[in-house]
Amino acid sequence: MQKNLKILALVIFGVPSRSNAELITHLDVNKEDLNVAVRESRDVSKPDFKNELNRVLTITLENRRNLQTKEIVWKGPLRKINDSKFCSSNKILLMGEIPFSGSSSGGNNIIVLDSEICVVQDTIRCYDYSLSPSKRFLVYETWYPRMVSPDFRKSILLIYDLTETEAANRLPFSSKYTYKNAGLPIFPEANAYYAAFDPNDLEDGLDVKMYNVNLDDKYSVMSPFLWSNNENLLVFFVFNHNEQNNYLIKIDLTNGISNPIILRKLVNMADLIKWDVILDVTKEELVKKAYKFGVESIRWHDSKKKIIVEPYPQYWLDAEIDVSLPLE
């Protein structure tokens, strides 16, 4: 290791009954030495029935050179910290599960720490998420309560710039910064607010305003997110429930995350199916009901104008499929 390479060590401590610290991750960063320790306890200030949902994280940041420390307290629904990342502009991400029922997950809480000024900048609730190659951008599916009408369970993608402030990661009309309005919407082309009952909301009542697609569109994200190396392009697959169609989506962020250019291409499943090997019963089923094109992995083709797709295994689909990107 180079002598001038500094070290950030992130240590996660369990509930108070634990006697030994559990090392979750060890990050090398080219900045001053910093220790970050996170201790977890129950939030006893809440009613008993909510104690199991809520945690208090006491986050201690210690400068190894001058031994100065700063403590930050975060409260919210959390089962455990699953992962952590050191990102752009001295941001540290703590990723944890939101408890739901039993061992089921209610989504993810991502805590954004600013290690430079020692504050919690933001909390992001989401389902699937992806960091860009440099860890500058975080893209994620908006969070919604599990126990709501299926009509509310519609995907919208938001993006968060970890080099910017919490205000810069909100729409201009946002007056209060919470997980409910964190991030800027980048898909689909139209979006709206809605109010929903949130049984896990422990901050300011039960009426929760959140991002959602408009009522004419309903999508499911069907693949991982693929970033270009320069972070200007984001590619993924979706299924439109209203149209019963699959689409390949390309989002161009060249003009900034507040001005995304969204391009889409219809995925014609008839062109992908190997009709010569398909069984009649499967063929009849595919005719009756549209197939949701689930994708296990995607990567860039050498030409950069195509991607190579690995769908979830079906005997009537090739293991790898080349797909051209939407045209400008």
N, C-alpha and C positions, 0 to 999 in steps of 0.2 A: 504494500500500500504506500502511496506517495506520502511524504512527511507533511505536506501542506494540506492533506485531505482531512477535513474535520469530521467528527462523528456525532450523529444524533441517535440516542438510544431511547426507544419508546417502550416502557414497561407497564403492563397492565396488571393491577392487583385485583384479586377477587374480593368476595364479600369478606367482612371483618373476621369471620371465623377461620379464614385461611391463614396459615402461618408463613407460607413461602410465597415469594413473588413469582409470578409466571411471566417469562419473557415471551412476548408475542412477536415482536419484530425488531430488527436492528437495521437502521438506515444510515448510509454514508452520504453526507451532504457537504458541499464546499462552502461552509459558513462557520461562524463561531461555534464552539462546543456548547451543546445544549442537552440536558437530560429532561425527559418528559415522563412523569409518572401519573398514572390514572388509577384512582382508588374508587371502588364501587360500594354503595350501601343503599338500603331501601329508603324511600322517601316517606318517613313516618308522619310528615305533616299532612298527608292525604288520608281520607277515610280508609278504614281497614280493607274494604273490598277493592280499593285501587292500589294498595301497597304492592301487590304482586305485579302490577303493570309498570310502576314507576321506580326509577332509580335516581340516585344522586351520584354524579361523577365529580370527584374532587381532582382537578388536574393541576399538577405542580410542575412548573417550568423552572429549571435551575441552570444558571450560567456556570459552566465548569471553571471558567477562568477567574471570575470574581466571587463565585459562590452565592450570588444574589438569586433569590427565588421569588416567584410570583404564583399565587394560587388562583385558580378559576373554578367556579362551581357551575355545573350544568345539571338541570333537572328535566326529566321527561320519561315517556314510556320506552323501555329498553329491556331486552332479555340478556344480551351479551354483546361485547365488542368482537366482531369477526375479523376485522382487518384495519390497517392503517396505512396512510401514504403521506410522504412529504412531497408537496407540490410547488407550483410556481409562487413566487413572491412570499416566501416564508409561511405558506399555508400548510397546515397539517390536517388531514382528514381522518376522523375516527368513524368507521362503518359498523353499525350494529343493527340487530333485528328488533323490530317492534313486536312485542308479544301479542298473540291473538287468543288461541284456545289450545290448551295442552301443549304439544310441541309444534303446532302450526305457526307459521310466520305471518305477521300482519304487514309485511313490507320492511323497508329499511329506514333507519334514521342515520343521516350522515352529518356529523358535527364538524363544522369548519372552524379551525382555530387559526388565529393570526399570531404566530410565535414572536413577531417583531414587537407588537404592542401588547401582547399577552391578554387577548380577549377572545371570547367566542364570537366570531363574526356572524355566523349563520347556522341554522339547522335546516336540513333538507330532508323531506320525507319523499320516498319514491319506491318504485318496484325495481325493474331492471335498470342498470346504469352502466356507463362506460366512460373511462378517462381517455382523453386524446393522448397521442404518443409522448408529448412533452409534459403531460399532466397539467396543461393550462386550462383545458375545458373539461367540464363534466356534463355529459348528456344523460337524461334520465326520463323514465316514464312517470308521469305524475301519480302521486299517491291518492287513494280514495279509500273510504272505510270499507271493510269487508262486508259488514252487515247492512248493505243497502240494496235497493232494487237493482237488478241487472242493467236497467237503463242508464244507471250512473257509471257503470264500469266501462268507460270508453277511454281509449288511450290518447294521450297528447304528450308530445315530447317537448321537454324544456332543456335549456342549456344554461350553464353557469360558468362565468369567466373568473377563474381563481386568482387572476392578477388584479381584479377590480374590487370595488367596495360593494357592500350589500345594496346600497342605493342604485348603483350602476347595473345591478342584476335584477332590477324590478322594472315593470312598466311604469311610465311617467306618473300615472295617477295614483300609484301606491303611496299611502300615507303612513302605514304601519308595517314594519318589516317582520314577518313571521314565516314559518315553513309553508303557510298557506299561499303565499304569493312569491316565493323564492324562484328565481330563474326567469328566462325569457322564452316564450313559446316559439318553436321552429317547425312544428308539424302538428296537424295538417295546415292547410291554407287558411282556414277560418277557425276561430275559437271563441269561447265565451266563458263567463262565470256562471256558477250555479251554487245554490245553497243546499247543504246536505247535513243530516244528523250524523255526528261523529261520536260514537260512544267512548273513544279513547282520547277525546279532546279535553285536556285538563287545564287549559289556559284561560279562556275567556268565554265560556258558555258553549252551547250546543249548536249554534248556527254558524256553520263554517263556510267561508267563501274560498273556492278553489278554482284552478283552471280546469276547463273541460272543452272538448270539441263541441261544435254546435250540434243541435239535435238532428240535423240531416245526415251526419256522418258518424260512423261507428267503426273503429279499427282495432285490430289486434296486431301487435308487433310479432313477427314470425321468425326472426333471425337475430343473431348477434349484430352489433354495430361495427361497421368497418370504416376506419379513418384513413385518409391519405396522409402521407408522411408530413406534408406541409400544413396539415390540419384545415385545409380549405374545403375538403369534401367529406361528406358523411353518407354512407350507403347502408341500406337495410331493406328488408321485405316486410310488407304488411298485408293483412287480409281485410277487405272492406265488407263488413257484414251486411250492409244494405244492398250492395251490388252483387255480393257473393263472388267477388273477384280478388285475385292476388295481384299485387303491384310491387315492382322494384322501385324504390325511392332513392333519389340522389339529391342531397341538399348541398348547395354551393354557398359557402360562408365568406367568399372573397370580399364582399361588401360589408362584412361585419355581422355579428350574431343578431343584431336588431334588424337586419335586412336580408334574411335568408332567401335564396332563390331555390324553389322547390320544383324538381322535375320528377315525373313518374312515368313508368312504362308498364303496360299491362303484361302480365305473365300468362301466356297462352299455354295452359296445361296440356292441351291436345298435342302440342308440338314436342312436349317433353316425355309423354307416356310412350313406353315401348309396347305398342298395340299387338305386336306379333306374339308376345309371351303372356299377355294378360288373360286371366280367367274370365269367363262370361259373367260370373256372379259379381266379380269386382268391377267389370265394365258397366254392368247395370247399376251398381251402387254409385259409380262416378257420374253416370248420366243423371241419376236422381238428385244427387247432392254435390255441391261444389267441394273440391278438395282444398283444404287449407295447406298451402305449400310451406311446411315446416322445414326450416333450414338449420342444420347443426353447426356449420361453420362456413365462412366466406373469406376469400383472400383475393388479392389483386392478381390479375393476369399480367404477363410480361408487357402486353401492349398498353396497359393502363386504361384502355377503352373498354375493357371487359373485366368481369370478375369470375372466379372459379367457385362454384357453389357445391357444397356437400349436403344434400338433403337428408333428412332423417330416413333411415333405410326403408325402402319399399322395393319388392322384387321387380316391379314394373317401372322403376326409375333408375337411371344410371347413377353410379356411386359419385361421380363428379360431372358437373354440367357447366359449360361455358355460357355466360349470359352477357350480352352487350349492355352497356350503360345507356340510360335515356339520353337522347340527343339534345343538344342545346336548343 
